[in-house]
Amino acid sequence: MLTSEVDDFLGYLSIEKGHSPNTINAYAHDIQTFIDFVQDIHEDKENRSPSGITYLEIRAYLADLQRAGYSRRTVARRLAAVRAFFSYLHKKGIVPQNPVKGIRTPKEGRRIPPFLREDEVASLMERPARDTPLGLRDIAILETLYAAGLRVGELVGLDLDSVDLTTGFIRAYGKGSKERIVPIGAKAIEALTEYLENGRPHLASPGLEARALFLNCNGTRLSSRAVQIMIDKYIEDATIDKKISPHALRHSFATHLLDHGADLRAVQELLGHASVSTTQIYTHMTRRRLKVVYDKAHPRA
């Protein structure tokens, strides 16, 4: 059923659209999945023509995918493949109209970003050695990321004069070089003080530019990639079974503030979000956990 039409469409994707073999294989798989579904619900499998497929069959196919538990992302991708296939058939005059026209793509739910629990943060902070320059640097990095909710690019961009340990504030430059003043707590101030006094002097090299706050072994500014490698190491040491990026400490910062009653607008300001709607993803995370606690604890839940 529809073998020649599918072959023609895949050829079109390859020759005229220039899609990669992997993309074409994905289209072929998704379209064949739809064809298999249509065949299963009709007795005249061999005689089914593309012009005989209707809007109702497309809707039934989507409902079947949803019942099977496929994610919205997968359903949207498979619908997009079927939509493109019938659009091609319509342009070629093979079908009088596109049966997918008017069917909306299911919206993907906002992905909840990964974060660490408070006990996992505490465990992570215990990993770096406190008796080496690199260990002092690493704990200062971890504490600063978590204390200020910085993006990793903001962190590695910090200079010596970006930090005021007397007042407990950091001046960071976020997206669009927008300046943001963020407070830091006692743990971060303690870690930064120890690093600046006993760690950084051993990493700095005479004659090299010395503005950067966080230095690598060569005495130059630390890279974002180096921070990721460092965090990967400590996550493994702490036996935390999560794929965590430096950004996850920013997510943890926001989540934990809201968990402890911080105002949403204040968290928005601390994160440097232009819109509060961006910050609201963290309230969804908090509410979800509150519901779990409620369901476990309330006698009539």
Secondary structure per residue as TSV (DSSP state, phi and psi in degrees):
chain	resnum	aa	ss	phi	psi
A	1	M	-	360.0	126.8
A	2	L	-	60.4	17.7
A	3	T	H	-60.2	-48.0
A	4	S	H	-66.7	-38.1
A	5	E	H	-65.6	-40.6
A	6	V	H	-65.8	-43.2
A	7	D	H	-60.1	-42.5
A	8	D	H	-62.8	-41.9
A	9	F	H	-65.4	-43.1
A	10	L	H	-65.7	-35.6
A	11	G	H	-64.3	-38.7
A	12	Y	H	-62.5	-43.0
A	13	L	H	-62.4	-37.4
A	14	S	H	-75.7	-49.8
A	15	I	H	-82.4	-49.2
A	16	E	T	-87.7	-35.4
A	17	K	S	-92.4	-20.2
A	18	G	-	69.8	28.4
A	19	H	-	-71.2	154.0
A	20	S	-	-73.3	159.6
A	21	P	H	-55.9	-38.0
A	22	N	H	-63.9	-41.4
A	23	T	H	-65.3	-43.3
A	24	I	H	-63.8	-40.3
A	25	N	H	-63.1	-37.2
A	26	A	H	-65.7	-43.6
A	27	Y	H	-60.3	-45.4
A	28	A	H	-60.0	-43.3
A	29	H	H	-64.0	-46.5
A	30	D	H	-67.9	-37.9
A	31	I	H	-69.9	-39.6
A	32	Q	H	-65.4	-35.6
A	33	T	H	-60.2	-42.2
A	34	F	H	-65.7	-44.3
A	35	I	H	-61.3	-42.2
A	36	D	H	-60.1	-39.7
A	37	F	H	-63.0	-46.3
A	38	V	H	-62.8	-40.5
A	39	Q	H	-62.1	-39.0
A	40	D	H	-67.0	-25.9
A	41	I	T	-98.7	2.7
A	42	H	-	-127.6	145.0
A	43	E	S	-80.1	-34.5
A	44	D	-	-87.1	61.2
A	45	K	T	-59.5	-43.4
A	46	E	T	-73.6	-27.1
A	47	N	T	-98.1	4.9
A	48	R	-	-70.7	124.1
A	49	S	-	-104.2	157.3
A	50	P	G	-61.2	-32.1
A	51	S	G	-70.1	-14.9
A	52	G	G	-87.8	-6.3
A	53	I	-	-82.8	131.9
A	54	T	-	-115.1	170.8
A	55	Y	H	-54.8	-39.3
A	56	L	H	-64.9	-35.2
A	57	E	H	-70.3	-35.4
A	58	I	H	-63.4	-45.3
A	59	R	H	-62.7	-40.4
A	60	A	H	-64.0	-37.9
A	61	Y	H	-63.3	-45.9
A	62	L	H	-63.1	-41.3
A	63	A	H	-62.8	-38.2
A	64	D	H	-65.1	-40.8
A	65	L	H	-63.2	-42.3
A	66	Q	H	-66.9	-40.4
A	67	R	H	-63.3	-32.9
A	68	A	T	-75.2	-6.8
A	69	G	T	89.6	15.2
A	70	Y	-	-68.5	148.0
A	71	S	-	-70.2	161.3
A	72	R	H	-60.7	-34.8
A	73	R	H	-62.1	-45.1
A	74	T	H	-66.2	-44.3
A	75	V	H	-60.5	-43.5
A	76	A	H	-62.9	-40.6
A	77	R	H	-65.3	-43.8
A	78	R	H	-67.5	-37.3
A	79	L	H	-65.0	-39.1
A	80	A	H	-61.8	-38.5
A	81	A	H	-66.6	-44.1
A	82	V	H	-66.1	-39.5
A	83	R	H	-60.8	-45.5
A	84	A	H	-64.9	-38.1
A	85	F	H	-62.7	-48.7
A	86	F	H	-72.8	-27.8
A	87	S	H	-64.0	-40.5
A	88	Y	H	-64.2	-45.5
A	89	L	H	-62.7	-36.1
A	90	H	H	-67.6	-42.8
A	91	K	H	-64.4	-31.0
A	92	K	T	-83.8	-4.5
A	93	G	T	79.0	13.3
A	94	I	S	-77.9	-34.7
A	95	V	S	-120.9	142.2
A	96	P	S	-68.3	-27.6
A	97	Q	S	-153.7	157.7
A	98	N	-	-84.8	114.1
A	99	P	T	-68.2	-13.9
A	100	V	T	-85.6	-15.7
A	101	K	T	-59.5	132.0
A	102	G	T	93.5	-11.2
A	103	I	-	-88.8	121.3
A	104	R	-	-79.1	142.7
A	105	T	-	-73.1	130.7
A	106	P	-	-62.0	134.0
A	107	K	-	-72.7	139.4
A	108	E	-	-81.4	136.0
A	109	G	-	-67.7	151.2
A	110	R	-	-66.8	129.0
A	111	R	-	-71.1	128.0
A	112	I	-	-78.5	122.2
A	113	P	-	-70.0	149.9
A	114	P	-	-69.3	146.4
A	115	F	-	-151.3	167.1
A	116	L	-	-102.0	144.4
A	117	R	-	-69.3	164.3
A	118	E	H	-63.1	-37.6
A	119	D	H	-68.7	-31.8
A	120	E	H	-70.4	-37.4
A	121	V	H	-61.0	-45.7
A	122	A	H	-59.9	-41.8
A	123	S	H	-65.1	-41.5
A	124	L	H	-61.6	-40.4
A	125	M	H	-67.4	-18.7
A	126	E	T	-85.4	-8.5
A	127	R	S	-72.6	-47.0
A	128	P	S	-64.1	144.3
A	129	A	-	-71.2	143.3
A	130	R	S	-100.1	7.3
A	131	D	S	-118.1	16.5
A	132	T	S	-132.2	152.8
A	133	P	H	-58.3	-40.9
A	134	L	H	-68.8	-38.1
A	135	G	H	-63.5	-41.6
A	136	L	H	-65.1	-37.6
A	137	R	H	-64.1	-45.0
A	138	D	H	-65.9	-41.5
A	139	I	H	-68.1	-33.9
A	140	A	H	-65.1	-37.9
A	141	I	H	-65.5	-48.8
A	142	L	H	-62.0	-45.4
A	143	E	H	-65.1	-37.7
A	144	T	H	-70.2	-42.3
A	145	L	H	-58.3	-45.2
A	146	Y	H	-76.3	-36.0
A	147	A	H	-72.9	-33.5
A	148	A	H	-110.2	-7.9
A	149	G	T	64.0	36.3
A	150	L	-	-78.6	149.0
A	151	R	-	-72.7	154.3
A	152	V	H	-63.9	-33.9
A	153	G	H	-64.8	-35.3
A	154	E	H	-67.9	-39.3
A	155	L	H	-63.1	-51.8
A	156	V	H	-71.4	-15.8
A	157	G	T	-84.8	-4.6
A	158	L	-	-66.8	138.9
A	159	D	B	-107.2	172.9
A	160	L	G	-58.2	-38.4
A	161	D	G	-84.4	6.1
A	162	S	G	-80.9	-14.4
A	163	V	E	-116.7	127.7
A	164	D	E	-115.6	98.5
A	165	L	T	-76.0	-16.5
A	166	T	T	-72.5	-45.6
A	167	T	T	-90.2	-18.6
A	168	G	T	79.1	42.1
A	169	F	E	-130.4	149.7
A	170	I	E	-120.5	138.1
A	171	R	E	-104.4	112.7
A	172	A	E	-117.0	156.1
A	173	Y	E	-116.3	114.6
A	174	G	-	-93.7	-150.3
A	175	K	G	-62.4	137.4
A	176	G	G	70.5	20.4
A	177	S	G	58.4	28.0
A	178	K	-	-77.6	125.5
A	179	E	E	-75.2	140.4
A	180	R	E	-138.7	129.3
A	181	I	E	-101.3	121.7
A	182	V	E	-126.2	133.5
A	183	P	E	-75.9	154.5
A	184	I	-	-129.0	155.6
A	185	G	-	-93.0	-176.9
A	186	A	H	-61.7	-40.1
A	187	K	H	-63.6	-42.1
A	188	A	H	-68.8	-40.2
A	189	I	H	-62.2	-42.6
A	190	E	H	-62.4	-44.6
A	191	A	H	-67.4	-41.3
A	192	L	H	-66.7	-40.0
A	193	T	H	-61.5	-45.8
A	194	E	H	-63.7	-40.6
A	195	Y	H	-65.2	-44.7
A	196	L	H	-67.7	-31.2
A	197	E	H	-86.4	-38.9
A	198	N	H	-123.9	-5.9
A	199	G	T	-111.0	-58.1
A	200	R	H	-60.1	-40.0
A	201	P	H	-56.8	-29.5
A	202	H	H	-81.1	-17.7
A	203	L	H	-94.1	-26.6
A	204	A	-	-68.8	142.7
A	205	S	-	-113.3	132.5
A	206	P	T	-57.9	135.8
A	207	G	T	91.4	-15.4
A	208	L	S	-91.7	153.5
A	209	E	-	-56.9	128.1
A	210	A	-	-119.8	27.7
A	211	R	-	-78.7	-33.5
A	212	A	B	-61.9	139.5
A	213	L	S	-72.7	-49.8
A	214	F	S	-103.6	122.8
A	215	L	B	-111.9	153.7
A	216	N	-	-93.0	-173.2
A	217	C	T	-64.3	-22.0
A	218	N	T	-89.5	0.4
A	219	G	S	83.3	11.8
A	220	T	S	-110.7	173.0
A	221	R	B	-59.6	134.6
A	222	L	-	-68.6	145.5
A	223	S	-	-96.3	160.8
A	224	S	H	-61.5	-38.8
A	225	R	H	-63.2	-38.6
A	226	A	H	-65.2	-35.9
A	227	V	H	-65.1	-41.5
A	228	Q	H	-61.8	-45.0
A	229	I	H	-61.8	-41.0
A	230	M	H	-63.9	-44.2
A	231	I	H	-66.5	-39.7
A	232	D	H	-55.8	-42.6
A	233	K	H	-62.7	-47.3
A	234	Y	H	-73.1	-32.0
A	235	I	H	-62.1	-41.6
A	236	E	H	-66.5	-42.6
A	237	D	H	-61.4	-34.8
A	238	A	T	-84.0	0.9
A	239	T	T	51.0	43.5
A	240	I	-	-91.9	117.5
A	241	D	-	-87.2	63.5
A	242	K	S	-144.1	148.8
A	243	K	-	-88.6	104.5
A	244	I	-	-116.4	132.7
A	245	S	-	-105.6	168.5
A	246	P	H	-55.3	-31.7
A	247	H	H	-64.6	-24.7
A	248	A	H	-64.9	-28.2
A	249	L	H	-70.7	-30.8
A	250	R	H	-66.7	-43.4
A	251	H	H	-63.8	-39.4
A	252	S	H	-64.7	-42.2
A	253	F	H	-53.9	-50.7
A	254	A	H	-67.9	-43.2
A	255	T	H	-62.9	-44.9
A	256	H	H	-70.4	-34.2
A	257	L	H	-61.1	-46.4
A	258	L	H	-67.5	-36.6
A	259	D	H	-58.6	-33.3
A	260	H	T	-97.7	17.5
A	261	G	T	95.1	10.8
A	262	A	-	-65.1	149.1
A	263	D	-	-73.9	138.3
A	264	L	H	-58.7	-41.7
A	265	R	H	-64.1	-36.8
A	266	A	H	-66.3	-41.4
A	267	V	H	-65.0	-39.1
A	268	Q	H	-57.3	-45.1
A	269	E	H	-64.6	-42.4
A	270	L	H	-65.2	-37.1
A	271	L	H	-79.1	-19.7
A	272	G	T	78.9	26.3
A	273	H	-	-76.8	135.8
A	274	A	S	-70.0	-32.7
A	275	S	S	-125.5	142.0
A	276	V	H	-67.9	-21.6
A	277	S	H	-62.8	-30.7
A	278	T	H	-67.8	-37.7
A	279	T	H	-72.8	-24.7
A	280	Q	T	-65.3	-17.0
A	281	I	H	-58.3	-31.6
A	282	Y	H	-73.4	-29.1
A	283	T	H	-69.2	-32.7
A	284	H	H	-63.8	-40.5
A	285	M	H	-64.4	-43.4
A	286	T	H	-65.7	-44.1
A	287	R	H	-62.7	-37.2
A	288	R	H	-62.8	-42.8
A	289	R	H	-69.6	-35.8
A	290	L	H	-61.3	-38.5
A	291	K	H	-64.6	-40.2
A	292	V	H	-62.0	-45.7
A	293	V	H	-62.1	-43.9
A	294	Y	H	-59.6	-48.5
A	295	D	H	-62.1	-32.6
A	296	K	H	-79.7	-33.6
A	297	A	H	-98.6	-29.9
A	298	H	-	-78.4	130.5
A	299	P	T	-65.4	-19.8
A	300	R	T	-119.1	24.3
A	301	A	-	-73.7	360.0
